[in-house]
Every structure is written in structure tokens, then in C-alpha cells.
Amino acid sequence: MKRFIYIFFILLFSATSLIAQERKVQNKPYIDYRRLHYGFFIGLHVQDLELANNGFVTENGEQWYADVSAYSPGFSVGVLADLRINSHISLRFIPTMHFGDKTVVFRESNSGTTERQQIKSTYISLPLQAKISAERFNNYRPYVTAGVSPMVDLTVKKQRQLLVKRFDCMLEFGVGCDFYLPFFKLNPELKFAFSLLDILEKDRKDLLDDNYQKFTQSVDKAVAKMIVLSFYFE
């Protein structure tokens, strides 16, 4: 996660230092004046799951706590439609697919016993964002974004320790910079997404092994989070 943030801010620092140069000929000078334009992006992301443990004690005296102990990079890809509102504001619709996973570790407080559950997710998300851009200088233009993203998980698996709901909705904030190249515009962007919903499924009618019920009973709430480093091509 930290590696993605470092890479992005290195790119942003490079752009900022270049802005201090004298004015020069602009690439793609009219691209931002189009009423509607399209693009696509590829990127990397990490998924997180914030779990609220409640200290539930089973009939056998077991007390389990759950946490996401490690992060794995995932892959993101999507398309972009950008609608110009005025010289500084545009609306963006970005149908996206995220492929990734997170590993939940369960620890029993008395015996030190641990169990693991890998939660793989293939999200289809439909973010709607507002993009607010600064003035363009030469071939660079920083911006910020904010919006909401309804999501559906195509790979929810039942009969596991925890079951997450298929549908979610995230609040997104991002920062990026437009690089105007001779033949296209490149936009590196770092985005933070936070779920607005509790995605923990409490009604475990799917379970064939009642012994797994203790893991759901030990957690009150699960909230998804995501950091996405994207590279847009427009």
C-alpha cells in the first residue's frame, strides 16, 4: 500500500518541478474543450477489510478475533466518459473491474490457535465522480476528484468463516495530474475508497458446519476499503 503512495507522489513531485519552467508550446491544446471525450485506464490496487471484533465467547470458552494481516496487489481496468461542465469542473463515469483478494486471520485469544480465510473479489464498479482541475500550465494540470461508486462482487463464496455481501457502495476521493503528451493525455491518479455499508452477512443459512458460526458471531461489522493507483489514457 505504501509503495503505491510513494510511486504516485514521486510522479506528482516531478510534475510540480516541471511546472516551474517557462511557458512553452502546448500539446493537445483543445482536448479539454470537448464537451464529451472518452478514455480508458489500467492500474493496481490493494483491498482492505476493517473488522469490528466484539469479544464474543463461545460455549467452549473460545474467544476469536479477526483482522486482515497482509495485503496483496490487485489489478484494475476500466473505461472513462468525461463530460465537461465548465473550464474547471467535469463529471466522469468510469465502469471498472477490480481483481484482487485479502486474507483474514482469525486468532483464538486463549490457545493462540489461528485460522485463515482468503477472500477473493472480482468487483464491477460504476463510479460517478466530479473532477475539479486547476489552471493548465504548459502540459501539466493537477486535479482532485470525489464521488460515489456502487459495486457488485461476482465471486462471493459461501460456506466459509465469514461471508461478505454481494453489493456495496463506496465513497471515493482522488488526486492526480494531467500530462498532455503529443498524441494523448496521460493521467496518473491515486484514489482512496471507503465503503458506506456494512458488508458482513450475519444470516448464515449457507453454513453446513455450525462450528463456523462462531467466526461471524465474533465480528459486529465489516467495512471495505481500497487504494487504487490508476493510469488514464485519454
N, C-alpha and C positions, 0 to 999 in steps of 0.2 A: 504494500500500500504506500509506504513512504517513498519507495523507489519511483512510483508513478508521479508523485507530487514533485520530487526533485527534478525529474526529467522535464516536467511541464514548466517549472519556474526557471530552469536554465534557458528554455526556449523563449520564455517571456522576457527574461533579462536581456537576452541577445537582441530581441526586437526593440526593447526600450533604448538600448545603447545606440542602435542604428537610427532611431528616430531623431537623435541629436544631430544628425548630419544635415547638410544644406539641402534645400529642396532640389528635386531632380525630376526627370520625365516620369509620369505615372503609367504603370501598366494597367490594362483593363479599366480605363478611366470612367466608363459608363455602366459598368456592371451593377453598381448599387442603385442606379436609377431605374432599373427594370421593375415593373410592377410585380411581377412574379418570376422567380427563377428556381432552378432545381439543382440538386447535387446528390452526393452520397458520402458515406463515411465508413471507416473501419477503425477499430480501437481495441483497447484492453480494459479490463475492469476487475475489481475484486468485490465479492459479495460478503456481507456480514449478517448475523442474526443476533439481535440483542435479546437475551432471555432473562425474564424476571423470575428468579427462584423464590419459592415460598417456605422452604424448610419442612415440607410435608414428611411425616414419619409413618412408615408402613406398619402393618400389624406385626411384622417380624422385627421391628425396631430399626429398619433401614432408613437412611436419610440421604437422598440423592440430590446432587447439584449439577447443572448443565451449563456449558459455556462453549463458544467457538474458539478453539485454541490455536488454529493456524489458518492462513489464508492462501488460496491458490488463484493465480491469474486466470481470467476467463477471456473469451473473445466476443466482440460486439460488431455488428454490421447493420447498416440501415440506409434509408433514402431520406432526402430532405426536400421539402417545399417551403420556400421563403416568400412571404407576402409583405411588400413594402408599405408601411403606414405613412411615414414621413422620413426626413433625412437622417433621423437618429433611431427610429423605432421600427421594428418589423415583427411579424408573427411567423413562427416556424412550426411546421407539422413534420414529425420525424418518426415514421414507422420503423421499429427497430427489433432485432433479435439479439438476445444475450445468451451465451452458452457458458455455464460455469457451475461451480459447486462450492460447498462449505462443509466442514467436518465438525460435528458436535461431539464433545467429550462429556460423558456422564461419570461423576465420581461419587462413591459412597463414603460418607464422612467418617464412619466408624472403622470399616475394614480397609479402606483405601482401594477397593475394587473399582476398576474403570471399564466402561463400555464406550464404543464409538459408533457414530452413525454418519455416513456420508450422504448429504442431501444434494443431489444433482438437480439443477434447474435449467430449463430452456424457456426463457421468458419471451413473449411477444408483448412489446410495449408500444403505446401510441401517445408519445409526449406532445403536448401543445405548450409552446414557450413564447415568451416575449424576449426579444433581443434588443438591448439598448447599447448603441455604439457611440464611441467618442468621435471627434472630428478626424478625418483621414489626414495623415501626414506622409507624403511620399507614397510608399507602397505598404504602409502598416496602419492598422486601425484596431485598437483594443476594444473589447466589449464585455458585457455581462449578460447573463440570461437567468430567467426564472420561469417556472411553470409547473404543471402537474402532468403525471404520466400514469394512466390506467394500464394495468398489466395482467397477463394471464400466464400461468405456469403450465406448460404442456407435459411436464414429466413428473408430476406428483405421484409418489409411490406410497401405497397403503401397507398396513401390517408391519410398520416399523416402530421404533421407540417413540418418535414424535411424528405427527402428521401436520403439514402446513396446508393452508387453504390454497385453492387454485387461483383465486382472484385477489388482486392487491391494487393499491393506488399510492403513488409516491409523489412527494413534493421535491422539486429539483432546483438547484442553484448552480450556476456555472460561470467560469471566467475564461476568456480566450482572446485571441488576436487574429485578425485577418491579415494574411500575407498575399499581396497582389503580385502574382508571377506573370510572365509574358503571355501564357496561354490559359491559365486558370487561376482561381483563388484558393489558397490553402489556409485552413483554419484549425490550428491545434487548440483543443479546449479541454479543460478539466472540470468535471461535473460531480456534484455531491447529491445523492438521492436518499430521502428518508421516507419510510412508509408512514402513511396516515392511519393505518388499520392494524389491528391485532390479527396476525395470520395463523395463530395457533388453533388447531382444530381440537376442541375439548370433547366432542361427542365421538368416542372411538368405537363405533359399531363395527368397524372394519377389522378389529383385532381378533385373531384366532387364539392367541396366547394371552390370557388375562394377566400374566406376570408383567407384561409390557405396560399395563395401565399405570403403574407406579411412576413412570417417567413423565407422562402427561400430567398426573396429579401433582408432581413436584414443581411444575412450571405454571405460573399465572398468565404469562403474556409473552409473545414473540413478535418483535418488530424488525423488519428487514431494512438493511442499509446497503448502499452501493457507492463506489467511487469509480468513475469512468473517465479514461483518458482517450479522447477521440481525435481523429484527423479527418476533417471535412474537405471535400473537393467540389468546388462549385465552378 
